[in-house]
């Protein structure tokens, strides 16, 4: 039994973080941590079958997160073909407004959270704007249909189709990837590529964050 307990709670020798879910006072939250120390008391006097045991976890990120992960897909804006016709006639008909390209995302926690933004082509020079902070993510590249650009704002990585580094395509209009967060409360988000074809979208994935 002692050997099985040691095996199940072995202290990590690498830097891999694993999800640790803790329920305290009726609130269940998640952290990313690794077992860093354990103390198993084999002193005499403990009741038969009971081993006093302490397991310590270390979490480099002090934030705690909602167990549920949220995802919101924002389609590229659709610009109508109609508009003002010439020669002008009154009353003027300005055509239908632009649709899509915006959504409001809510971080129900009390501190900023780093999302993962996945942009799907076809599109050119994709841009994602957080109107709550004014921060912009923009990349000088073209995505073909079904190609994806995965922007991990926590890790600070920008990967084409999940593997090829494209961090260098970040434009001067952009903030550092790690600075693009969802602050507590609602955040109006806009997806504004220079050009986009059918099926292009920006999917934002996040967890509520607490300190």
PyMOL commands that set and color helices and strands:
alter all, ss='L'
color gray80, all
select helices_A, chain A and resi 2-8+167-169+177-179
alter helices_A, ss='H'
color red, helices_A
select strands_A, chain A and resi 18-24+27-40+53-58+64-66+70-75+102-107+116-120+123-124+127-130+135-138+142-143+148-152+157-160+164-165+185-191+195-196+201-206+209-210
alter strands_A, ss='S'
color yellow, strands_A
deselect
rebuild
show_as cartoon
